Amino acid sequence: MANDFGVSKEDFEAYETVRASGVTNMFARDIVLSLSGISRDVYMAILKHYGELMELYPDVRKEGE
């Protein structure tokens, strides 16, 4: 289920998994999209609303896994 930003918890988890892996710069859009499986629109919404998504899904944040 997506929130008002159009980002589901699963989408945010996929993004965070890539971020925590450290395999790419998170601004390398095409690589992030390929690794996470999220859409460009979801990626842009995450970048724009990252702080709010962290508040909405505090258990999603992954540190260096």
N, CA, C and O atoms as CSV, one atom per row, in Angstrom:
chain,resi,resn,atom,element,x,y,z
A,1,MET,N,N,0.847,-1.194,0.000
A,1,MET,CA,C,0.000,0.000,0.000
A,1,MET,C,C,0.887,1.249,0.000
A,1,MET,O,O,1.795,1.365,0.823
A,2,ALA,N,N,0.635,2.143,-0.884
A,2,ALA,CA,C,1.417,3.377,-0.986
A,2,ALA,C,C,0.814,4.460,-0.095
A,2,ALA,O,O,-0.387,4.454,0.179
A,3,ASN,N,N,1.644,5.371,0.346
A,3,ASN,CA,C,1.188,6.505,1.147
A,3,ASN,C,C,0.892,7.685,0.228
A,3,ASN,O,O,0.797,7.513,-0.987
A,4,ASP,N,N,0.750,8.853,0.783
A,4,ASP,CA,C,0.458,10.051,-0.017
A,4,ASP,C,C,1.580,10.400,-0.993
A,4,ASP,O,O,1.362,11.143,-1.950
A,5,PHE,N,N,2.774,9.869,-0.755
A,5,PHE,CA,C,3.910,10.144,-1.628
A,5,PHE,C,C,3.985,9.154,-2.791
A,5,PHE,O,O,4.782,9.342,-3.711
A,6,GLY,N,N,3.167,8.109,-2.757
A,6,GLY,CA,C,3.213,7.086,-3.797
A,6,GLY,C,C,4.325,6.078,-3.590
A,6,GLY,O,O,4.753,5.414,-4.534
A,7,VAL,N,N,4.798,5.961,-2.348
A,7,VAL,CA,C,5.896,5.050,-2.027
A,7,VAL,C,C,5.407,4.030,-1.008
A,7,VAL,O,O,5.056,4.387,0.117
A,8,SER,N,N,5.386,2.775,-1.398
A,8,SER,CA,C,4.974,1.736,-0.453
A,8,SER,C,C,6.130,1.419,0.488
A,8,SER,O,O,7.279,1.764,0.213
A,9,LYS,N,N,5.819,0.766,1.588
A,9,LYS,CA,C,6.865,0.347,2.521
A,9,LYS,C,C,7.846,-0.581,1.801
A,9,LYS,O,O,9.053,-0.509,2.030
A,10,GLU,N,N,7.334,-1.440,0.945
A,10,GLU,CA,C,8.182,-2.372,0.201
A,10,GLU,C,C,9.135,-1.619,-0.736
A,10,GLU,O,O,10.304,-1.984,-0.864
A,11,ASP,N,N,8.631,-0.575,-1.384
A,11,ASP,CA,C,9.485,0.253,-2.243
A,11,ASP,C,C,10.601,0.901,-1.431
A,11,ASP,O,O,11.762,0.909,-1.840
A,12,PHE,N,N,10.232,1.440,-0.278
A,12,PHE,CA,C,11.211,2.110,0.563
A,12,PHE,C,C,12.237,1.108,1.094
A,12,PHE,O,O,13.425,1.418,1.186
A,13,GLU,N,N,11.779,-0.081,1.437
A,13,GLU,CA,C,12.694,-1.131,1.885
A,13,GLU,C,C,13.679,-1.505,0.778
A,13,GLU,O,O,14.863,-1.713,1.045
A,14,ALA,N,N,13.199,-1.591,-0.456
A,14,ALA,CA,C,14.077,-1.923,-1.583
A,14,ALA,C,C,15.130,-0.839,-1.766
A,14,ALA,O,O,16.302,-1.145,-1.985
A,15,TYR,N,N,14.730,0.412,-1.678
A,15,TYR,CA,C,15.658,1.535,-1.793
A,15,TYR,C,C,16.683,1.478,-0.669
A,15,TYR,O,O,17.882,1.615,-0.912
A,16,GLU,N,N,16.220,1.276,0.551
A,16,GLU,CA,C,17.105,1.240,1.715
A,16,GLU,C,C,18.076,0.064,1.653
A,16,GLU,O,O,19.209,0.181,2.120
A,17,THR,N,N,17.662,-1.045,1.097
A,17,THR,CA,C,18.556,-2.194,0.949
A,17,THR,C,C,19.727,-1.835,0.044
A,17,THR,O,O,20.872,-2.175,0.341
A,18,VAL,N,N,19.444,-1.153,-1.052
A,18,VAL,CA,C,20.508,-0.716,-1.960
A,18,VAL,C,C,21.394,0.319,-1.267
A,18,VAL,O,O,22.620,0.244,-1.355
A,19,ARG,N,N,20.785,1.275,-0.583
A,19,ARG,CA,C,21.549,2.316,0.101
A,19,ARG,C,C,22.500,1.713,1.129
A,19,ARG,O,O,23.677,2.069,1.182
A,20,ALA,N,N,21.980,0.795,1.946
A,20,ALA,CA,C,22.782,0.195,3.007
A,20,ALA,C,C,23.894,-0.703,2.464
A,20,ALA,O,O,24.913,-0.904,3.125
A,21,SER,N,N,23.697,-1.236,1.272
A,21,SER,CA,C,24.714,-2.125,0.702
A,21,SER,C,C,25.977,-1.364,0.326
A,21,SER,O,O,27.070,-1.930,0.328
A,22,GLY,N,N,25.830,-0.075,0.001
A,22,GLY,CA,C,26.976,0.742,-0.362
A,22,GLY,C,C,27.554,0.446,-1.737
A,22,GLY,O,O,28.661,0.887,-2.045
A,23,VAL,N,N,26.830,-0.290,-2.565
A,23,VAL,CA,C,27.376,-0.678,-3.867
A,23,VAL,C,C,27.343,0.433,-4.901
A,23,VAL,O,O,28.020,0.336,-5.925
A,24,THR,N,N,26.575,1.483,-4.661
A,24,THR,CA,C,26.490,2.578,-5.632
A,24,THR,C,C,26.162,3.888,-4.945
A,24,THR,O,O,25.641,3.907,-3.830
A,25,ASN,N,N,26.465,4.959,-5.607
A,25,ASN,CA,C,26.040,6.277,-5.170
A,25,ASN,C,C,24.530,6.335,-5.392
A,25,ASN,O,O,24.051,5.968,-6.465
A,26,MET,N,N,23.787,6.782,-4.408
A,26,MET,CA,C,22.327,6.772,-4.507
A,26,MET,C,C,21.792,7.793,-5.496
A,26,MET,O,O,20.597,7.796,-5.789
A,27,PHE,N,N,22.650,8.659,-6.016
A,27,PHE,CA,C,22.226,9.586,-7.061
A,27,PHE,C,C,22.461,9.005,-8.454
A,27,PHE,O,O,22.132,9.643,-9.454
A,28,ALA,N,N,23.026,7.801,-8.526
A,28,ALA,CA,C,23.204,7.100,-9.803
A,28,ALA,C,C,21.872,6.405,-10.116
A,28,ALA,O,O,21.732,5.192,-9.965
A,29,ARG,N,N,20.921,7.198,-10.547
A,29,ARG,CA,C,19.530,6.776,-10.689
A,29,ARG,C,C,19.361,5.441,-11.400
A,29,ARG,O,O,18.705,4.545,-10.870
A,30,ASP,N,N,19.932,5.292,-12.574
A,30,ASP,CA,C,19.695,4.075,-13.352
A,30,ASP,C,C,20.188,2.824,-12.632
A,30,ASP,O,O,19.566,1.765,-12.718
A,31,ILE,N,N,21.298,2.949,-11.927
A,31,ILE,CA,C,21.822,1.805,-11.176
A,31,ILE,C,C,20.902,1.492,-9.999
A,31,ILE,O,O,20.574,0.332,-9.752
A,32,VAL,N,N,20.492,2.524,-9.282
A,32,VAL,CA,C,19.586,2.325,-8.138
A,32,VAL,C,C,18.281,1.683,-8.603
A,32,VAL,O,O,17.772,0.769,-7.955
A,33,LEU,N,N,17.742,2.158,-9.716
A,33,LEU,CA,C,16.489,1.594,-10.233
A,33,LEU,C,C,16.671,0.130,-10.592
A,33,LEU,O,O,15.811,-0.698,-10.294
A,34,SER,N,N,17.770,-0.186,-11.221
A,34,SER,CA,C,18.040,-1.565,-11.625
A,34,SER,C,C,18.202,-2.484,-10.412
A,34,SER,O,O,17.654,-3.586,-10.388
A,35,LEU,N,N,18.945,-2.037,-9.422
A,35,LEU,CA,C,19.204,-2.866,-8.244
A,35,LEU,C,C,17.986,-3.015,-7.328
A,35,LEU,O,O,17.779,-4.066,-6.722
A,36,SER,N,N,17.192,-1.961,-7.237
A,36,SER,CA,C,16.063,-1.974,-6.296
A,36,SER,C,C,14.759,-2.464,-6.914
A,36,SER,O,O,13.891,-2.987,-6.216
A,37,GLY,N,N,14.627,-2.291,-8.228
A,37,GLY,CA,C,13.379,-2.670,-8.886
A,37,GLY,C,C,12.269,-1.644,-8.731
A,37,GLY,O,O,11.123,-1.924,-9.085
A,38,ILE,N,N,12.580,-0.461,-8.209
A,38,ILE,CA,C,11.554,0.577,-8.075
A,38,ILE,C,C,11.489,1.401,-9.352
A,38,ILE,O,O,12.417,1.388,-10.161
A,39,SER,N,N,10.393,2.112,-9.523
A,39,SER,CA,C,10.226,2.951,-10.710
A,39,SER,C,C,10.920,4.295,-10.520
A,39,SER,O,O,11.279,4.673,-9.405
A,40,ARG,N,N,11.100,5.003,-11.618
A,40,ARG,CA,C,11.714,6.335,-11.569
A,40,ARG,C,C,10.877,7.279,-10.706
A,40,ARG,O,O,11.424,8.061,-9.928
A,41,ASP,N,N,9.551,7.207,-10.843
A,41,ASP,CA,C,8.673,8.078,-10.053
A,41,ASP,C,C,8.806,7.799,-8.558
A,41,ASP,O,O,8.830,8.726,-7.748
A,42,VAL,N,N,8.891,6.529,-8.197
A,42,VAL,CA,C,9.061,6.166,-6.790
A,42,VAL,C,C,10.422,6.650,-6.289
A,42,VAL,O,O,10.525,7.199,-5.193
A,43,TYR,N,N,11.454,6.447,-7.087
A,43,TYR,CA,C,12.802,6.909,-6.740
A,43,TYR,C,C,12.798,8.424,-6.463
A,43,TYR,O,O,13.347,8.878,-5.459
A,44,MET,N,N,12.185,9.186,-7.349
A,44,MET,CA,C,12.142,10.637,-7.178
A,44,MET,C,C,11.349,11.021,-5.923
A,44,MET,O,O,11.726,11.953,-5.212
A,45,ALA,N,N,10.257,10.307,-5.653
A,45,ALA,CA,C,9.458,10.583,-4.455
A,45,ALA,C,C,10.252,10.268,-3.195
A,45,ALA,O,O,10.151,10.994,-2.205
A,46,ILE,N,N,11.040,9.197,-3.216
A,46,ILE,CA,C,11.866,8.864,-2.053
A,46,ILE,C,C,12.894,9.968,-1.812
A,46,ILE,O,O,13.079,10.401,-0.675
A,47,LEU,N,N,13.557,10.421,-2.862
A,47,LEU,CA,C,14.537,11.491,-2.697
A,47,LEU,C,C,13.883,12.745,-2.119
A,47,LEU,O,O,14.445,13.394,-1.237
A,48,LYS,N,N,12.716,13.076,-2.611
A,48,LYS,CA,C,12.031,14.296,-2.183
A,48,LYS,C,C,11.493,14.197,-0.756
A,48,LYS,O,O,11.479,15.187,-0.025
A,49,HIS,N,N,11.051,13.003,-0.362
A,49,HIS,CA,C,10.351,12.839,0.922
A,49,HIS,C,C,11.075,11.878,1.860
A,49,HIS,O,O,10.444,11.250,2.710
A,50,TYR,N,N,12.394,11.758,1.713
A,50,TYR,CA,C,13.139,10.773,2.504
A,50,TYR,C,C,12.891,10.932,4.007
A,50,TYR,O,O,12.598,9.952,4.691
A,51,GLY,N,N,13.001,12.123,4.509
A,51,GLY,CA,C,12.803,12.359,5.942
A,51,GLY,C,C,11.421,11.950,6.419
A,51,GLY,O,O,11.276,11.330,7.472
A,52,GLU,N,N,10.426,12.295,5.652
A,52,GLU,CA,C,9.054,11.932,6.025
A,52,GLU,C,C,8.843,10.422,5.958
A,52,GLU,O,O,8.127,9.850,6.780
A,53,LEU,N,N,9.472,9.781,4.971
A,53,LEU,CA,C,9.361,8.319,4.862
A,53,LEU,C,C,10.057,7.639,6.030
A,53,LEU,O,O,9.593,6.605,6.510
A,54,MET,N,N,11.172,8.210,6.494
A,54,MET,CA,C,11.854,7.645,7.664
A,54,MET,C,C,10.972,7.746,8.904
A,54,MET,O,O,10.968,6.845,9.743
A,55,GLU,N,N,10.227,8.839,9.018
A,55,GLU,CA,C,9.305,8.974,10.146
A,55,GLU,C,C,8.138,7.994,10.024
A,55,GLU,O,O,7.677,7.437,11.021
A,56,LEU,N,N,7.670,7.792,8.800
A,56,LEU,CA,C,6.549,6.896,8.562
A,56,LEU,C,C,6.941,5.427,8.741
A,56,LEU,O,O,6.157,4.623,9.246
A,57,TYR,N,N,8.165,5.089,8.321
A,57,TYR,CA,C,8.653,3.704,8.379
A,57,TYR,C,C,9.984,3.643,9.128
A,57,TYR,O,O,11.005,3.313,8.524
A,58,PRO,N,N,10.001,3.952,10.430
A,58,PRO,CA,C,11.281,4.008,11.153
A,58,PRO,C,C,12.000,2.677,11.227
A,58,PRO,O,O,13.219,2.651,11.403
A,59,ASP,N,N,11.296,1.591,11.101
A,59,ASP,CA,C,11.923,0.271,11.191
A,59,ASP,C,C,12.617,-0.147,9.887
A,59,ASP,O,O,13.254,-1.199,9.845
A,60,VAL,N,N,12.506,0.645,8.841
A,60,VAL,CA,C,13.067,0.286,7.539
A,60,VAL,C,C,14.550,0.639,7.439
A,60,VAL,O,O,15.290,-0.040,6.728
A,61,ARG,N,N,14.997,1.673,8.127
A,61,ARG,CA,C,16.385,2.145,8.007
A,61,ARG,C,C,17.357,1.008,8.259
A,61,ARG,O,O,17.277,0.328,9.282
A,62,LYS,N,N,18.271,0.804,7.328
A,62,LYS,CA,C,19.280,-0.234,7.449
A,62,LYS,C,C,20.655,0.427,7.478
A,62,LYS,O,O,20.922,1.362,6.723
A,63,GLU,N,N,21.495,-0.053,8.329
A,63,GLU,CA,C,22.848,0.500,8.440
A,63,GLU,C,C,23.871,-0.542,8.012
A,63,GLU,O,O,24.109,-1.519,8.721
A,64,GLY,N,N,24.471,-0.328,6.855
A,64,GLY,CA,C,25.587,-1.131,6.388
A,64,GLY,C,C,25.386,-2.633,6.408
A,64,GLY,O,O,26.268,-3.369,6.849
A,65,GLU,N,N,24.269,-3.086,5.949
A,65,GLU,CA,C,24.014,-4.535,5.920
A,65,GLU,C,C,24.488,-5.135,4.629
A,65,GLU,O,O,24.357,-6.342,4.424
